[in-house]
Amino acid sequence: MKTPKKRVPELRFKGFDGDWEQRKLGELGTLRRGKSKHRPRNDPKLFGGDYPFIQTGDVSSSGLYLHNFTQTLNDFGLAQSKLWNKGTLVITIAANVADSAILAIDAAFPDSVIGFTSETSSVEFAKFLLDELSDGLKRTAPTGSQANLNLEILSNTSEYVPAISEQRQIARLLIQFEKIIALHERKLELMKVLKKAYLQQLFPKNGDKTPHLRFAGFSDDWEQRKFKTLYNKVTEKNDLTISKNRVISVAQMKWGKVPQNSTNKYMRSYNVIRIGDIAFEGNRSKNFAFGRFVENTLGTGLVSHVFDVFRPTNNIDLDFWKYYIHDEEVMRNILRKSTQKSTMMTNLVSKDFMRQQISISEPKEQHEIGNFIKMLDKAIDLNECKVEQLILLKRTFLQKIFV
């Protein structure tokens, strides 16, 4: 007769050796839906007071602990609801189903959110357990116009769990992971903000002859130059000596793909783009009112004929021009004068663009600025890698410390 397999995780804290017990989530604590009498969502009879009102979007955008909210209830609105205590685990059952967070504030919420409280289990452990089960719960949720996860499904969801003392030990470890990851994510965001601030100071704006921030040893005005003295429009077409796998996605400046059945005739329509060339990407957005230029930093490749490509007339500092030619404050007025609107995007009028002027510094200053921005990019990339590694490490622990 086979010995039953022990229900224990692969990785375990010292001092714990008993089997984990299969339990339903509804047995670990109390699950209750929020109140539904809060519509319409802008009704002044209900909203606009002092009491936080949590919605599914607030839960989905939160980390481990939920601090932020977008709406509040007044006294009358609260009378139609319930104020849940800080420490309640909130779980979304509509829209982005099975997202969860722990309330860091007293708050009310609608019937699209379930509250979980317990005196016999760790709420933090339940949160991490739900994170592990969320993909399966999302698949389980019935779908109509949108996915919904009902209270019965959630209550009957079962998993192997340890005694509360081991739950707390596991939760403490994972909370430390969350704190470390959050710390590095904040650091990463601060670095991105710092880089943006430097970019605003390192380039002259609004017709200024010099930037606000300069490296030591540089004091001369930047020189006004027409683009026709800096770039030539590319007329070089693909002669099929460049492989199809060298197609470049201009929007992301990454290697892209063409349809596998593309004919040689079609491929000959592609423009050749070499290192340092710039391509005009005409999609309008909140960040780029008239489209934008993107510099090729990858290498010799191909871009669709719909992209206008320009090649520098002299050697340029790639790291400087990568950001300078892409800067909305620098290029906005230039592109306003040299583009035409169409239905979905803007079209560049090359002859008008070549007549526009831009301020440029001497090559040595360009090099200093380019090197500095490159250094910032490397620091940001390193921190992004660290965040990714920490998230991967946390996932590995999750797989090993749950059954």
Sequence and secondary structure as in RCSB ss.txt:
>XXXX:A:sequence
MKTPKKRVPELRFKGFDGDWEQRKLGELGTLRRGKSKHRPRNDPKLFGGDYPFIQTGDVSSSGLYLHNFTQTLND
FGLAQSKLWNKGTLVITIAANVADSAILAIDAAFPDSVIGFTSETSSVEFAKFLLDELSDGLKRTAPTGSQANLN
LEILSNTSEYVPAISEQRQIARLLIQFEKIIALHERKLELMKVLKKAYLQQLFPKNGDKTPHLRFAGFSDDWEQR
KFKTLYNKVTEKNDLTISKNRVISVAQMKWGKVPQNSTNKYMRSYNVIRIGDIAFEGNRSKNFAFGRFVENTLGT
GLVSHVFDVFRPTNNIDLDFWKYYIHDEEVMRNILRKSTQKSTMMTNLVSKDFMRQQISISEPKEQHEIGNFIKM
LDKAIDLNECKVEQLILLKRTFLQKIFV
>XXXX:A:secstr
         SS  TT  S  EEEEHHHHSEEEE B    STT TTTEEEEEEE  HHHHHT  SEE   SEEE H
HHHHTS  B TT EEEE BSSTT EEEESS BB BTTEEEEE SSS HHHHHHHHHHHHHHHHHHS BSSSBB  
HHHHHH EEEE  HHHHHHHHHHHHHHHHHHHHHHHHHHHHHHHHHHHHHHHS  TT SS SS  TT  S  EEE
EGGGTEEE   B  S S GGGBEETTTTEE    TT  HHHHTTSEEE TT EEEE B  SS TT EEEE  S S
EEE TTS EEEESS   HHHHHHHTT HHHHHHHHHTTEEE SSBEEE HHHHHH EEEE  HHHHHHHHHHHHH
HHHHHHHHHHHHHHHHHHHHHHHHHH  
